[in-house]
Amino acid sequence: MTNEERLESIRGRCRIEAEGDVEHWIWTGGKSEGRYPRVWSPDFSRGGKMSAQHAMRAMWQLRMNSPVPDGFRVFKTCDVEGCISCCLCGTTKQWGKTATRLGSYKTVAAAAARARKARSQRKFSDAQILAIQASTDTGLVLAAQLGCWPSVISKARRGEYRVSSPFAGLGERRA
């Protein structure tokens, strides 16, 4: 099957809405848990191997007959819910500018906030880890108090974060 035939097959599973000279393909097929349209299509970044993938990524790869370049991402350029035809391949900076223009920057800002939180949750003092391990509070209560995810509390309680020994780094003394 050629790329054009695959695109027509995908188009056949969409509801077409025209807005001026722009044609929006509204996906009516299967979606992932995050409500993102998924299609069975060749993934050019894996040598053309067939796989279920994000519909916009598949559309871009089929149109360009090439994989998405490293350091780039495929993202929406319109604000029509479920549209898979209005997409662009660009840098994260371009994605952020487009998201701001479309008014979906809140999602981008939330993702950045989650990333900052994830980075910060790795920095516990020895005293905090010992306090977590000794606490009788639930993981949810401790997570809220410390501003981290409950899974971090679980890892601390299981001993996955090392506590420094007061003798660490002393090594062997020389006379």
C-alpha positions, -999 to +999 in steps of 0.1 A: +000+000+000+014+034-009+016+064+014-012+081-006-035+051-002-027+050+036-036+087+039-069+080+020-076+051+044-070+074+074-092+101+058-120+075+054-120+071+092-124+109+097-153+134+096-142+161+072-150+197+082-141+226+058-132+260+073-125+283+044-097+268+024-086+245+053-099+209+055-100+195+091-099+157+094-117+150+126-106+115+139-135+091+146-114+060+152-096+046+182-079+068+208-054+062+235-061+066+272-051+102+270-078+107+243-052+111+215-061+096+181-041+065+173-036+049+139-020+018+126+007+031+102+043+026+092+067+043+117+095+056+095+117+062+126+116+024+130+124+015+094+088+016+083+076-010+108+039-010+112+027+002+147+000+020+165+011+056+168-002+091+174-023+101+143-006+135+136+028+119+138+017+092+113+001+118+090+033+139+089+055+108+083+032+096+055+031+130+038+069+136+041+079+099+035+105+103+063+109+100+100+105+129+124+140+143+128+157+140+162+150+169+184+117+177+167+081+169+175+048+169+155+021+191+170-013+206+162-015+240+144-053+244+148-077+245+177-103+221+163-109+193+187-098+159+172-083+174+140-053+153+128-046+170+095-034+204+107+000+195+120+036+208+119+070+193+127+091+217+146+112+223+177+099+224+213+102+262+211+080+263+180+055+240+198+054+264+227+048+294+205+020+276+187+005+264+220+005+300+232-012+312+200-039+285+203-045+292+240-034+258+251-003+271+268-018+261+302-010+225+292+026+234+283+030+254+316+015+225+336+040+201+319+069+224+328+056+226+364+054+188+367+090+185+354+102+211+379+085+192+407+100+159+395+135+174+396+130+189+430+116+157+446+150+140+442+166+163+467+159+150+502+182+156+531+193+126+552+172+139+580+141+141+558+146+105+546+150+092+582+119+112+592+099+097+563+110+062+573+101+068+610+068+085+603+035+068+610+016+092+586+003+078+553+023+084+522-003+108+509-001+130+540+037+130+538+037+138+501+014+167+507+036+180+535+068+177+515+054+187+481+063+156+463+046+126+447+035+097+469+057+073+450+087+092+462+076+086+498+072+049+490+108+048+475+122+065+506+104+041+529+117+011+509+153+025+513+158+033+476+173+067+487+207+063+504+213+079+538+248+090+543+267+074+572+283+098+596+315+080+587+311+081+549+341+096+531+365+092+560+381+062+543+413+047+557+434+070+578+471+073+572+496+076+600 
